[in-house]
Each structure stands twice: as structure tokens, then as C-alpha cells.
Amino acid sequence: MGMVRRIQVAVVLLAGTWMPGWAAQKGEPKAAPAPKKAAPKIANPGNVAQRLLQMSPEERERVLSQFPPERQAQIRQRLQRLDSLPKQQQDRAIQRYQMFSNLPPDKQNLVRRQIQAFNALPDDRRRMVGAAFQRLRRLPEAERQEVMSRPAFKNRFTPEEQQMLSDLSANWPPPP
């Protein structure tokens, strides 16, 4: 490579470090953006593992023996994750399950369906809807309804997401 060509390459490389946009304009490849962490999902409060968490080891085994082996393995894995949580987080999981259990069956089904719909959202939408859910669930009912009736709210979320937010925030109380 000739001396002039080496100098040109050096200038492009240096310009790319000082002015990243300049190198991209000159046809140089951009560095790939760092991958984003997946948006958090909502844990289903009615899952078997959370119910079993409250039981003694003997009771757990008796209940687990009623499931097919593949399902037993899934539940044991969830139990292991829950058992490995700090005591405070375990207590919150148990409290969520108890609150969920106190809902009427139709509300439990509604919460289950909406949690599944939420967890099926793409990461970017799940982040946005999840943040709104956390804010809405802490508001009193009248304030929550007022926020959800605003044009900005309606423009930001699809009708399905609005329904999801309404159902979950009304039926899934905030953490203590």
C-alpha cells in the first residue's frame, strides 16, 4: 500500500474515533449497538410453584406426584428459583398469590389472560406498557381513570394495551 493510501486510511480511522458520524457518512461500517436486555415479564400469581412455596416439603411432594414427569420438572425448576430468592421476595410472591386467590374466579381468569397478553408483547412495547402499569396500579381509581382517558394516553397505547392496563391496574393491587 502506498504512503498516500496509508495516510488516507489513518485519517478515516482517526476521524471515525473523533467524529463517529463522519466515518459512517464516508461508508465506513458503524459499530453494532449493544443488545438491549429483554423487558421484564409479569409473573403469573396463580402458578403452581407459588402455591407450593407455602407448603411443607412433604405436602409439595404429594402435590407434585400428581403431575406428569415433564410438568413436575418445570414446577421443580420454578420452585428452586423461588426458594433461592431472599426471604423478603419469597414473602412478596406468597402475598401476591394470596391476593390473587382472593379474587373471584372471573377476575383471576381476566388477570391470567392479561398477564399472558402482556408477556407476549414485543420487548419495546412490554417496557412501555409495564412502566405505565407500575404507575397506574399505584393510583386511586378516580385518578387512574382520569389518566387513561387523556388523549396522550390513548395515542400512546393500542386499544388492546389500554384494555390490558385497565384490567391489570384495576385487579392487581400495588405492592405494599
C-alpha positions in Angstrom: 0.0 0.0 0.0 1.4 3.4 -0.9 2.2 6.1 1.6 -0.7 8.3 0.4 -3.2 5.5 0.8 -1.9 4.7 4.3 -2.4 8.3 5.3 -5.9 8.4 3.9 -6.8 5.2 5.9 -5.3 6.7 9.0 -7.3 9.9 8.6 -10.5 8.0 8.1 -9.9 5.8 11.2 -8.9 8.8 13.3 -11.9 10.8 12.1 -14.1 7.9 12.9 -12.9 7.9 16.6 -13.2 11.7 16.9 -16.3 12.1 14.8 -18.2 8.8 14.6 -20.9 10.2 12.3 -18.3 11.3 9.8 -16.9 7.8 9.3 -20.4 6.4 8.8 -21.1 9.1 6.2 -18.0 8.0 4.3 -19.2 4.5 4.0 -17.3 3.1 7.0 -19.2 0.4 8.9 -20.8 1.5 12.2 -20.3 -0.4 15.4 -23.3 -2.6 16.2 -25.3 -1.2 19.1 -25.2 -3.1 22.4 -28.1 -5.6 22.6 -30.8 -4.5 24.9 -31.8 -6.6 27.9 -35.2 -8.2 27.5 -38.1 -6.3 29.1 -39.3 -7.9 32.3 -42.4 -10.0 32.3 -45.1 -10.2 34.9 -45.1 -13.4 36.9 -48.4 -15.3 36.9 -49.5 -15.2 40.5 -51.7 -18.3 40.1 -48.8 -20.6 39.0 -48.4 -23.8 40.9 -44.9 -23.0 42.1 -46.2 -20.0 44.1 -48.9 -22.1 45.7 -46.4 -24.8 46.6 -44.0 -22.3 48.1 -46.3 -22.1 51.0 -46.3 -25.8 51.7 -44.1 -28.1 53.6 -41.7 -30.3 51.6 -43.9 -33.3 52.3 -47.0 -31.5 51.0 -45.1 -30.3 48.0 -44.0 -33.8 47.1 -47.6 -35.1 47.5 -49.0 -32.4 45.1 -46.1 -32.7 42.7 -46.6 -36.5 42.3 -49.9 -35.8 40.7 -48.3 -34.1 37.7 -46.7 -35.8 34.7 -42.9 -36.0 34.9 -42.3 -33.2 32.4 -44.6 -30.8 34.3 -43.0 -31.9 37.6 -39.6 -30.9 36.3 -40.9 -27.5 35.2 -42.5 -26.9 38.6 -39.5 -28.0 40.5 -37.3 -25.6 38.4 -39.7 -22.7 39.3 -39.7 -23.8 43.0 -36.0 -23.8 43.0 -35.9 -20.3 41.6 -38.4 -19.1 44.2 -36.6 -20.9 47.0 -33.4 -19.2 46.1 -34.9 -15.8 46.4 -34.3 -13.7 49.5 -36.9 -14.2 52.2 -38.5 -10.8 51.5 -39.0 -11.6 47.8 -40.4 -15.0 48.7 -42.9 -13.3 51.1 -44.0 -10.9 48.3 -44.6 -13.9 46.0 -46.7 -15.6 48.6 -48.6 -12.3 49.3 -49.2 -11.9 45.5 -50.6 -15.4 45.4 -52.8 -14.8 48.4 -54.2 -11.6 46.9 -54.7 -13.4 43.6 -56.5 -16.3 45.4 -58.9 -13.8 47.0 -60.1 -12.5 43.6 -63.3 -14.0 42.3 -62.7 -16.7 39.6 -63.7 -14.5 36.7 -61.2 -11.8 37.8 -58.5 -14.5 38.3 -59.1 -15.6 34.7 -59.0 -12.0 33.4 -55.7 -11.3 35.2 -54.2 -14.5 33.9 -55.2 -13.7 30.3 -54.0 -10.1 30.5 -50.6 -11.2 32.1 -50.2 -13.7 29.2 -51.0 -10.9 26.7 -48.6 -8.6 28.4 -45.8 -11.2 28.4 -46.4 -11.8 24.7 -45.8 -8.2 23.8 -42.6 -7.3 22.0 -39.8 -6.1 24.3 -40.2 -2.4 23.4 -44.0 -2.4 24.0 -43.6 -4.5 27.1 -41.2 -1.9 28.6 -43.6 0.9 27.8 -46.8 -0.9 28.9 -45.0 -2.2 32.0 -43.9 1.2 33.1 -47.4 2.6 32.7 -48.8 -0.4 34.6 -46.5 0.3 37.5 -47.6 3.9 37.7 -51.3 3.2 37.2 -51.6 0.5 39.8 -50.4 2.9 42.5 -53.1 5.5 41.7 -56.5 5.7 43.3 -59.3 4.5 40.9 -60.5 8.0 40.0 -57.0 9.3 39.2 -56.3 6.1 37.2 -59.4 6.6 35.1 -58.6 10.2 34.5 -55.1 9.3 33.3 -56.4 6.6 31.0 -59.0 9.0 29.5 -56.3 11.5 28.4 -55.7 11.8 24.6 -51.9 11.4 25.2 -52.5 8.1 26.9 -54.9 6.9 24.2 -52.4 7.9 21.5 -49.5 6.1 23.2 -51.2 2.7 23.6 -53.2 0.5 21.3 -56.8 -0.3 22.3 -55.7 -3.8 23.4 -52.9 -2.3 25.5 -55.3 0.2 27.0 -57.6 -2.7 28.0 -54.7 -4.7 29.4 -53.6 -1.7 31.5 -57.2 -1.0 32.7 -57.8 -4.7 33.6 -54.5 -5.3 35.3 -54.3 -2.0 37.2 -57.9 -2.4 38.5 -57.5 -6.0 39.5 -53.9 -6.3 40.5 -53.1 -4.2 43.5 -49.8 -2.4 44.1 -47.1 -4.0 46.1 -47.2 -3.0 49.8 
